[in-house]
Amino acid sequence: MLLLWSSCANYYYVPPPSHSLRLQDAKDFKSSIGVGMSGENALQLNMQVGYSPIKHLALSSTILRSTQSDNKINLLEGAIGTYYFSESGQTQPNTRNGVLFDLYAGYGKGRSLIQNLGFNTGDLQLNSNKYYIQGGMHLQYEVLVFSTTYRRGILDYSSGFLYGEVNNDVYSDLTAIDANDPYAFNEIGVKLELGPPKLRCFFGLSHIDMPKASFNYHKTAVQLGLVFDFKAFKRNIQKKDALEAP
């Protein structure tokens, strides 16, 4: 995923939210929707969906769109992984307390369109591929969840297209990107969730470090949003129907 705009400096990357929907049992089905900010008021909209078809198998995906002025970035990530949940004490099915560990292998495809570069006539489109491994630990209580994740991966700028006139800084940046591509990175994610299991609000923070990068990038992004647990919703409906039954 890339982030670039025509200003005093061009920024080419912003970190997305990590896979942290906390799948922990067979048939778990969760999603989240959020808004975020990074750098100089770049707005993010993101959505995640996660599903566990069988115990210890997790599938997770992320869709993200980042916008600032004439810059539009789309990112799609998908990951497959496994998990282990250690329950503490005796709790209700909807409010399981304990520690969750998960591990994912993922791939991301990014496309960025940056318009009005240089002389207000030039456009740039850059495409990227992203490969990573992510590990996570999640401390889960009835109305509070704290998650931390770590990603190690490779960011590969696969292709780029220039349209019209652009300034020399853009050519210099593209030359530097091509000379050092691909880029190893480390991403750290922190997330706090509050509320009942079926619907929680969350605050998230993503931070990335690319030691070899010779270009500017946003190191930190923050997100706010909601997490939906469809399995918990279903349990609540079944419980209500059972109470109302004659």
Secondary structure, 3 states (H helix, E strand, C coil): CCCCCCCCCCECCCCCCCCCCCCCCCCCEEEEEEEEEECCCEEEEEEEEEECCCCCCEEEEEEEEEEECCEEEEEEEEEEEEEEEEECCCCCHHHCCEEEEEEEEEEEEEEEEEEEECCCCEEEEEEEEEEEEEEEEEEECCCEEEEEEEEEEEEEEEEEEEECCCCHHHHHHHHHHHHHCCEEEEEEEEEEEECCCCEEEEEEEEEEECCCCCCECCCEEEEEEEEEEHHHHHHHHHHHHHHHCC
